[in-house]
Amino acid sequence: MNNKRATKRALLTSVMALVMCVVMLVGTTFAWFTDTASTGVNKIQAGNLDIELEMKNASGGWDKAEGKTLQFKKAAGHEGEEVLWEPGCRYELPELRIVNKGNLALKYKITVNGVTGDAKLLKAIDFTAKMGGTEIALDSLNDAILPSGAAPTLAGEAVGETAPITIKGVMKTTAGNEYQGLSIDGIGITVVATQYTYEKDSIDDQYDANANATIQVNKDNIQDYLDGKYGSIDGMTLVLAEGNYGRIEFGRATAYAGSNTKYYCGGNESNPAAIKKDIADHPNGGAGKREYVRSMSNVTLKAADGAAVTINGLVAFGGQVNSTKWYSRDFVADRDMSATENNNICYWIGQRWSNITFEGLTFTGGVNIEAYGNKDTLIDNVKFDNCKFNVDDTNANAYCIRLTVDGNTARANNLVVTNCEFTDGTTAVLTDGMPNVTVTDSTFSGLVRHAINPMMNELPNAPGYGKITVTGNTFKNMSTKADKGTILRMGEVGAGAVFTIKNNTATEGITLANSIKVNSLADGITYDISGNNWGGLTASHTRLDG
C-alpha cells in the first residue's frame, strides 16, 4: 500500500513539474519587449538607438558636449577677451558632430534652444550653419545617420557620425538701441533623434516612417519653435517645461523656412523678400494682396512629466488679418499692425492642420481658433487630452475651447476632448462648422451658459452634423442662466447625423433649461442615447431622452 502511494505521489510530482515547465515556456515566448529572449536556437534582440553630441577641443580631439554651455569663440590671439555683440559682428561656436552610438539608423534634428545671458538678444541675431565645407540653413540641420558599417542608400545619409558642424551667429545690422547692454555668453544646442526608415522588417523599411521626435521647450522659446525658427515642427512633440506661459499665437505665418508657409502676392506664388519689396514700392498703398498658407501636421504640445504648465490663452486664425486681435504683426513682411502703419496693413492667412494635440496643459485663458472666408483652410483632427481650463467668466465671450469655421470656404473636420476638466467660463466647448465632435470622460462645473455647444450657423453651405459623441462626462454647478443654459446645445440637425450620448451624469447644482436642446431634428438621424442621469433635466425633443 505504501509503495503504491509513493508511486502515485512521484507520478503527480512529475506531472506538475512538466506543467510548470510548459507555463514558463509560454510566459517567455509571449514577452512583449525585451533586450534578449531565446527559446531553442531562436533569438530576439532589441535594437539600440543612442546618439552623442560631441564638441572639438583645443587639441583637435572630440569631447562630450552633453550638459555643457557652448561658448562663442574670439579670433586667434584674442581668446581671453569678452564677447561683445554689436550690429554686424560674427561669432562662431565650437565645431560639433553627432555620433550614432547605437546599432539602429536614426534621423536627427539640431536646434538652438538655450542661452546663457539675455534671451531677448537672440531676436537680434541670425544663426547660420556649415556642415563640412557646405553652408546650410540652420533649420536644415536634420538628416540621417546610419550605424557604423552600414551602407548608405540615399544622399545625405552619414555613417557613424556627421561631418563637423559649425554654427555662427550674426547680429542684425538693423538691431536698435534696445539691445545695448544685453549679453549672451553661451548657447545651448539640442539634438533630437528618432528611428529612421533603413532597417527592414518582414515586409519593408516603412514601419517607423512616422516616428515622432520630442524637444524640450520653455516659456521663453516656445513661440520661436512654433514659428519654425529652428526648423519644421511637423512630426514633433514639444514638451513644455514648468512655468506660466503667456498667450500663444498658434499657426502664425512667418518668413522662416521651417514654418512650412506658402506665400502669395497679387494671386501669384511669391517669397518674403519679394513681398517686402512690393510693399516698399507702394508706400501710399496699393501693394498686391498678401496671402500666406501655414501648414502643420502631427504636432503635439504636452506638459513635461510632473510639471505644472499654465497657458494664458491660445489664438489661431484663418482669414483677413487687419488688427492685433489675432496675430501681433505681419511676421512675413516684418510689419507692425499698429496705427503707425497707414497703408498695406492687412493680409490673408490660411491654416492647413492635421493631427494637432494638446496634452496635460492648464489654460487660464481660452483657446480661440477661428477661420472664415479662406479657401486654403482645413483644420483636421484637433485633440485636447488631460487638459484643465480655468477661464474667468466675467467676459461674456470667455469660452474655454472655441473652434469655429464657416464650414464652406474654410473647413474643419474633427475635434476630440478627452479626460479634461472645465472650471468656470461661459461655454466649455463651442464649435461651429465642425461636423464631428467627441467629448468623453470630462468634468464640467461653474459654467454660465452651455457645457458643449456644437453649432452649424452657416447652413446650408456648412457640411452639417456628422458624429456627435458625448460619453462618460460629469456636470455640476451650472445654474447661472437657467432659462437658457443646457448641457448639450445644437442647431438644425439634418439627416445623416449620428448621436452617441451615453453614461453622462448631472450632479448637484444643475438648474438648466434642458439636458439636450436642438433647433430642429430631421428624419434619418441615428440615435444611441442611454444610461444618462440628467438630474431631472429633460431634452427639448423626446427622441433625445435617454
QUIKASUL-V218365 format. One record per backbone hydrogen bond with DSSP energy under -1.0 kcal/mol. NH is the residue of the N-H (numbers start at 0). CO is the residue of the C=O. E is the energy in kcal/mol with one decimal. If there is no record, write none. Layout:
NH CO E
NH CO E
This chain:
4 0 -2.3
5 1 -2.3
6 2 -2.1
7 3 -2.3
8 4 -2.6
9 5 -2.4
10 6 -2.4
11 7 -2.7
12 8 -2.2
13 9 -2.1
14 10 -2.2
15 11 -2.5
16 12 -2.1
17 13 -2.1
18 14 -2.4
19 15 -2.5
20 16 -2.0
21 17 -2.0
22 18 -2.6
23 19 -2.6
24 20 -2.2
25 21 -2.6
26 22 -2.7
27 23 -2.1
28 24 -2.3
29 25 -1.8
30 27 -1.4
36 43 -1.1
41 38 -1.8
43 36 -1.7
45 34 -1.9
51 98 -1.8
53 96 -2.8
54 62 -2.8
55 94 -2.4
56 60 -2.5
59 56 -1.9
62 54 -2.9
64 52 -3.1
67 64 -2.2
69 186 -2.2
72 91 -2.9
77 74 -2.4
80 77 -1.9
87 170 -2.4
88 85 -2.5
90 168 -2.4
92 166 -2.5
95 164 -2.7
96 53 -1.9
98 51 -2.8
99 159 -2.9
100 49 -2.1
101 49 -1.2
102 47 -1.9
105 144 -2.0
106 193 -2.7
107 142 -2.7
108 191 -1.8
109 140 -2.1
110 189 -2.5
112 187 -1.7
113 187 -1.2
115 185 -2.7
117 182 -3.4
120 117 -1.2
121 118 -1.5
122 119 -1.6
123 120 -1.6
124 121 -1.6
125 169 -2.9
127 167 -2.7
128 135 -1.4
129 165 -2.1
130 133 -2.6
131 163 -3.3
133 130 -2.1
135 128 -2.8
139 136 -2.0
140 137 -1.6
141 139 -2.5
144 105 -2.6
145 157 -3.5
149 146 -2.2
156 153 -1.5
157 143 -2.6
159 145 -3.2
160 158 -1.4
161 97 -2.0
164 95 -3.4
165 129 -3.0
167 127 -2.6
168 90 -3.1
169 125 -2.8
170 88 -1.9
171 123 -3.2
174 171 -1.4
178 175 -1.6
179 176 -1.8
181 178 -1.5
184 115 -3.1
185 115 -1.1
186 69 -2.1
187 113 -2.5
189 110 -2.7
191 108 -2.4
193 106 -2.1
195 104 -1.3
197 195 -1.7
200 203 -2.6
208 205 -1.6
210 207 -1.5
212 234 -1.6
214 236 -2.4
216 238 -2.8
221 217 -1.8
224 220 -1.9
225 221 -2.5
226 222 -2.0
227 224 -1.4
228 223 -2.3
230 227 -1.4
234 296 -1.9
235 232 -2.0
236 212 -2.8
237 299 -3.4
238 214 -2.8
239 301 -3.3
240 216 -2.3
242 307 -1.9
244 309 -3.5
247 312 -2.3
249 314 -2.8
258 255 -1.7
259 256 -1.6
261 292 -2.3
263 290 -2.3
264 267 -2.9
265 288 -2.3
267 264 -1.6
269 262 -3.0
274 270 -2.2
275 271 -2.4
276 272 -2.0
277 273 -2.2
278 274 -1.9
279 275 -2.3
280 276 -2.1
281 278 -1.3
284 281 -1.8
290 263 -2.4
291 347 -2.4
292 261 -2.3
293 349 -2.7
294 259 -1.3
295 351 -2.5
297 353 -2.5
298 354 -1.4
299 235 -2.1
300 356 -2.8
301 237 -2.5
302 358 -1.9
303 239 -2.5
306 303 -2.5
309 242 -2.0
310 361 -2.7
311 244 -2.0
312 310 -1.8
313 365 -1.9
314 247 -2.4
315 367 -1.9
317 369 -2.0
318 348 -2.1
320 346 -3.7
329 334 -2.9
334 329 -2.0
340 337 -1.5
346 320 -1.7
347 289 -2.8
348 318 -2.2
349 291 -2.9
351 293 -3.0
352 377 -2.4
353 295 -1.4
354 379 -2.1
355 380 -2.1
356 298 -2.5
357 382 -2.6
358 300 -2.8
359 384 -2.2
361 308 -2.3
362 387 -3.4
363 310 -2.2
364 310 -1.3
366 399 -2.9
367 313 -3.2
368 401 -3.3
369 315 -2.0
370 403 -2.0
371 317 -2.1
376 373 -1.6
377 350 -2.8
378 410 -2.3
379 352 -1.7
381 413 -2.4
382 355 -2.7
383 415 -2.7
384 357 -3.0
385 417 -2.3
387 360 -2.5
388 420 -2.9
389 362 -2.7
397 394 -1.8
398 396 -1.7
399 426 -2.2
400 427 -2.4
401 366 -2.8
402 429 -2.5
403 368 -2.4
404 431 -2.5
405 370 -1.1
406 409 -1.7
410 376 -2.3
412 378 -2.2
414 435 -2.1
415 381 -2.5
416 437 -3.0
417 383 -2.7
418 439 -2.1
420 386 -2.2
421 442 -2.8
422 388 -3.2
423 444 -2.4
425 397 -3.1
427 449 -1.2
428 450 -2.1
429 400 -3.0
430 452 -1.8
431 402 -1.5
432 454 -1.5
435 412 -1.2
436 466 -1.8
437 414 -2.5
438 468 -2.9
439 416 -2.6
440 470 -1.9
442 419 -2.2
443 473 -2.3
444 421 -1.7
445 476 -1.3
447 424 -1.6
448 425 -1.8
450 485 -1.4
451 486 -2.3
452 428 -3.4
454 430 -2.6
458 455 -1.0
460 457 -1.3
461 457 -1.0
465 434 -2.8
467 497 -2.7
468 436 -2.7
469 499 -2.9
470 438 -1.7
471 501 -1.9
473 441 -2.4
474 504 -2.7
475 443 -2.1
476 507 -2.8
477 508 -1.1
483 480 -1.5
484 480 -3.5
487 514 -2.1
488 451 -2.5
489 516 -3.0
492 519 -2.6
495 523 -2.5
496 493 -1.3
497 465 -3.1
498 525 -3.3
499 467 -2.5
500 527 -2.1
501 469 -1.4
502 529 -1.6
504 472 -2.5
505 532 -3.2
506 474 -3.1
510 477 -1.7
512 484 -2.2
513 484 -1.0
514 537 -1.8
516 487 -2.5
518 490 -1.6
519 490 -1.3
521 492 -2.1
525 496 -2.7
527 498 -1.6
529 500 -1.4
531 545 -1.5
532 503 -3.0
536 533 -1.3
539 515 -2.6
543 540 -2.1
544 541 -1.4
